[in-house]
Amino acid sequence: MDTTTMPQGGLTRHPAAASAAGEMQVLHWQAHPCWPVRHNAGRALAALRAGAGAVLLVRAGRQSLERRDGHALFPTDLSPSSLDSLRLAMRTLPRMRFTLLHGCRVGGEGSMRMAGVGDATLDACRRRSEGAARAALWRFAAQLPAREVRPVLMVLREPWHAAVAAHAAMARPDLLVLADGGGGPWAAWRWRARLRALLARTECDLLLLPPARAA
């Protein structure tokens, strides 16, 4: 959804988020004659790295920010840092219903098949991985306050950005949440590429979170 309008200024600060989880900057999608996705991704990343806390990128024509309930997708590897980012997202948007998207592909599957490992063994590996993911979510949910909305887990077996984009097209969420995992130059480049790919293939708003250690 790249045909957009450019509101004046393009950036506001949301006081409700500031009281709950640190200041959040709100960027409104801007039109660009050639590369709207690259342009808006760059703006959001620049705000994130300038220490803005959470950065919300609002697509053109979306609903007013004053009503910030609905459905959010949060891709996660269920690592401690990713779950810390999820806590920040849930504090920032307490009225959202979160669906966690977790990839459970078998590492080294191609080599295992070449070595003669059969489908039954690979399926058993996947089931163990999925069981560990559900156990991690159960432990996380058990730590939430009693009135907190419990997130839902969806297990994916496709490549990361393709699976997330496909699920977003099917579920039509209000928001996609991406957490910067930090790391070196290669990790930063890969995260930027994934961000641009998802912006190009989805139509929902985007919430970017800083690395958990900086949240």
C-alpha positions in Angstrom: 0.0 0.0 0.0 2.4 2.7 -1.3 0.0 5.3 -2.6 -0.1 7.7 0.3 -0.4 11.3 1.5 2.2 13.3 3.5 0.8 14.9 6.6 2.6 18.1 7.8 5.4 17.3 10.1 4.9 13.6 10.0 5.9 13.0 13.7 4.1 13.2 17.0 4.7 12.0 20.5 2.1 9.9 22.2 1.7 10.8 25.9 -0.4 7.7 26.7 2.5 5.5 25.7 5.0 7.7 27.6 3.2 7.1 30.9 3.1 3.3 30.4 6.4 2.3 28.8 8.6 5.2 28.0 8.1 7.8 25.3 6.8 6.5 21.9 7.3 8.5 18.7 4.5 8.3 16.1 5.5 8.7 12.4 2.9 9.1 9.7 3.5 7.4 6.4 4.9 9.8 3.8 4.5 9.6 0.1 7.7 9.2 -2.0 8.0 9.4 -5.8 10.2 6.4 -6.2 10.8 4.3 -3.0 8.1 4.8 -0.4 8.9 1.6 1.5 12.7 2.4 1.7 12.0 6.0 2.6 9.6 5.2 5.4 11.6 2.3 6.7 14.6 4.6 6.9 12.7 7.3 8.8 11.5 4.7 11.3 14.9 3.2 11.8 16.5 6.6 12.2 14.0 7.5 14.9 14.6 4.2 16.7 18.4 4.6 16.7 18.1 8.2 17.9 16.8 6.9 21.1 13.1 7.5 20.5 12.0 4.4 22.5 9.2 2.6 20.6 8.5 4.0 17.1 5.0 3.6 15.6 4.7 4.0 11.8 1.1 4.7 10.9 -0.1 3.9 7.3 -2.1 6.5 5.4 -5.8 6.3 6.0 -5.5 4.2 9.2 -7.7 4.7 12.2 -7.0 7.4 14.8 -4.3 6.5 17.3 -6.6 7.3 20.2 -8.2 3.9 19.7 -5.2 1.6 20.0 -6.9 -1.7 20.4 -7.1 -4.5 17.9 -4.9 -7.3 16.8 -1.1 -7.3 16.7 1.4 -9.8 15.2 4.7 -10.2 16.9 7.3 -12.5 15.3 9.5 -14.0 18.0 12.2 -16.6 18.6 10.9 -16.8 22.2 14.4 -16.0 23.5 14.6 -14.1 26.8 15.4 -10.8 25.0 12.5 -11.3 22.6 10.1 -12.0 25.4 11.4 -8.8 27.1 10.5 -7.0 23.9 7.1 -8.5 24.0 6.6 -7.2 27.6 7.5 -3.8 26.4 5.0 -4.0 23.5 2.2 -5.2 25.8 2.9 -2.3 28.1 3.0 0.2 25.3 -0.3 -1.2 23.7 -2.2 -2.7 26.6 -5.5 -3.0 24.7 -4.0 -5.1 21.9 -4.5 -8.8 21.4 -1.1 -10.3 20.5 -0.5 -13.3 18.3 3.1 -14.6 18.4 4.6 -16.0 15.2 7.3 -18.5 15.9 9.3 -20.4 13.3 9.9 -24.0 14.1 12.0 -25.2 11.2 14.4 -28.1 11.8 18.0 -26.8 11.7 20.1 -28.6 9.1 17.1 -30.4 7.6 18.7 -30.5 4.1 21.9 -32.1 5.4 19.8 -34.6 7.5 17.8 -35.6 4.4 21.0 -36.1 2.4 22.2 -38.3 5.2 19.1 -40.5 4.9 17.1 -39.1 7.8 13.4 -39.9 7.2 10.3 -37.8 7.5 9.2 -39.5 10.7 12.4 -38.4 12.5 12.2 -34.9 11.1 8.5 -34.6 12.2 9.5 -35.8 15.7 12.2 -33.0 15.8 9.6 -30.5 14.7 7.1 -31.6 17.4 9.8 -31.4 20.1 10.6 -27.8 18.9 6.9 -26.8 18.8 6.4 -28.3 22.3 9.4 -26.3 23.7 7.9 -23.2 22.1 4.5 -23.7 23.7 6.1 -24.4 27.1 8.1 -21.2 26.8 4.9 -19.2 26.1 3.1 -20.9 29.0 5.9 -19.9 31.4 5.7 -16.3 30.0 1.9 -16.2 30.4 2.1 -17.5 33.9 4.1 -14.4 34.9 1.5 -11.9 33.5 -0.9 -10.1 35.8 -4.3 -11.8 36.2 -6.1 -9.3 34.0 -3.5 -9.2 31.3 -4.7 -10.4 27.9 -2.9 -13.7 27.1 -1.0 -13.8 23.8 -1.7 -16.6 21.3 1.1 -18.7 19.7 1.2 -19.6 16.0 3.9 -22.0 14.8 5.3 -21.4 11.3 7.4 -23.7 9.2 8.2 -21.4 6.2 11.0 -18.9 5.8 10.6 -16.0 8.3 9.5 -13.0 6.3 7.5 -15.0 3.8 5.6 -16.7 6.6 5.0 -13.5 8.5 3.8 -11.7 5.4 1.5 -14.6 4.4 0.0 -14.8 7.9 -0.5 -11.0 7.9 -2.3 -11.2 4.5 -4.6 -13.8 5.9 -5.2 -12.4 9.4 -5.4 -8.7 8.4 -3.9 -7.4 11.7 -4.0 -3.8 12.9 -0.3 -3.8 13.8 2.9 -5.7 13.1 5.5 -5.5 16.0 9.2 -5.9 15.2 11.9 -5.9 17.9 15.5 -4.9 17.1 17.6 -7.8 18.4 20.8 -5.8 18.3 24.0 -7.5 17.2 26.7 -6.6 14.7 26.6 -5.1 11.2 25.4 -8.3 9.6 22.5 -8.7 12.0 21.6 -5.0 11.5 21.6 -5.4 7.7 19.5 -8.5 7.8 17.0 -6.8 10.1 16.7 -3.8 7.8 16.1 -6.1 4.9 13.4 -8.0 6.7 11.8 -4.7 7.8 11.6 -3.4 4.2 10.3 -6.8 2.9 7.5 -6.8 5.4 6.6 -3.2 4.8 6.3 -3.9 1.1 4.1 -7.0 1.6 1.8 -5.8 4.4 -0.7 -2.9 4.9 -1.0 -2.7 8.7 0.8 -0.2 11.0 4.2 -1.0 12.3 5.6 -0.8 15.8 9.4 -0.9 16.1 11.0 -1.7 19.5 14.6 -1.0 20.6 16.8 -3.8 21.6 15.6 -5.3 24.9 18.7 -4.1 26.8 17.9 -0.5 25.8 14.2 -0.8 26.5 
